[in-house]
Amino acid sequence: MLEKWSKVRVGDAESHVRSVLGAPVFGYTRENCPENFYVEGYGKPDRPVRGKVLIYLATDLVLYVWIDPQGRVEELFRAVS
């Protein structure tokens, strides 16, 4: 899984993220995002969702991918449980 995760970089299009990683476990837009969207038990950054956030899970890892309003990756955050 980490090998795939390393193929996603800031600036990539959302379509590239989805083609490499598949469908996220969770995905939220700014409009439908719950106040605490972070996966419990994993590390988390404190930042808002401006466009979308896609959340991917592996055995003991989580990957948050923030997509800006123009459809590009603006930040990635990996954390362990």
C-alpha positions as CSV (number, residue, x, y, z in Angstrom):
1,M,0.0,0.0,0.0
2,L,2.8,2.4,0.9
3,E,4.2,2.0,-2.6
4,K,1.0,3.2,-4.1
5,W,0.7,6.0,-1.6
6,S,4.2,7.3,-2.6
7,K,2.9,7.8,-6.2
8,V,0.6,10.6,-5.1
9,R,2.1,14.1,-4.8
10,V,1.0,17.6,-4.1
11,G,-0.3,19.2,-7.3
12,D,-1.7,15.9,-8.7
13,A,-5.2,15.9,-10.1
14,E,-7.9,14.1,-8.1
15,S,-8.4,11.8,-11.0
16,H,-4.8,10.7,-10.7
17,V,-5.2,10.0,-7.0
18,R,-8.3,7.9,-7.7
19,S,-6.6,6.0,-10.6
20,V,-3.6,5.1,-8.4
21,L,-5.3,4.5,-5.0
22,G,-8.9,3.6,-6.0
23,A,-11.9,4.8,-4.2
24,P,-11.3,6.2,-0.7
25,V,-12.7,4.6,2.4
26,F,-14.2,8.0,3.3
27,G,-14.5,11.1,1.2
28,Y,-16.0,14.5,2.1
29,T,-16.6,17.8,0.4
30,R,-16.4,21.0,2.4
31,E,-20.2,21.2,2.3
32,N,-20.9,17.6,3.7
33,C,-17.8,17.2,6.0
34,P,-18.6,16.4,9.7
35,E,-16.8,18.6,12.2
36,N,-14.6,15.7,13.3
37,F,-13.9,13.7,10.2
38,Y,-10.7,12.2,11.4
39,V,-10.3,8.4,11.8
40,E,-10.3,7.7,15.5
41,G,-7.1,6.0,16.8
42,Y,-4.8,7.5,14.2
43,G,-2.7,10.7,14.2
44,K,-4.3,13.7,12.7
45,P,-3.5,17.2,11.6
46,D,-5.7,20.2,12.5
47,R,-6.8,21.7,9.2
48,P,-10.0,22.6,7.4
49,V,-11.4,21.1,4.2
50,R,-11.4,23.8,1.5
51,G,-12.5,21.5,-1.3
52,K,-12.5,17.8,-0.5
53,V,-10.7,15.3,1.7
54,L,-10.2,11.7,0.7
55,I,-9.2,9.2,3.4
56,Y,-7.4,5.9,2.7
57,L,-6.7,3.2,5.2
58,A,-4.1,0.4,5.4
59,T,-3.5,-2.1,8.2
60,D,-2.2,0.4,10.7
61,L,-1.9,3.5,8.6
62,V,-4.2,6.3,7.4
63,L,-3.7,8.7,4.5
64,Y,-5.6,12.0,4.2
65,V,-5.5,13.6,0.8
66,W,-6.8,17.2,0.7
67,I,-8.1,18.3,-2.7
68,D,-8.3,22.0,-3.4
69,P,-11.4,23.7,-5.0
70,Q,-9.6,23.4,-8.4
71,G,-9.3,19.6,-8.1
72,R,-5.6,19.3,-7.2
73,V,-3.9,17.7,-4.2
74,E,-3.0,20.5,-1.8
75,E,-1.7,18.4,1.1
76,L,-1.0,14.8,2.1
77,F,-0.9,13.5,5.7
78,R,0.1,10.0,6.7
79,A,-0.3,8.7,10.2
80,V,-0.1,5.5,12.2
81,S,-2.5,4.0,14.7
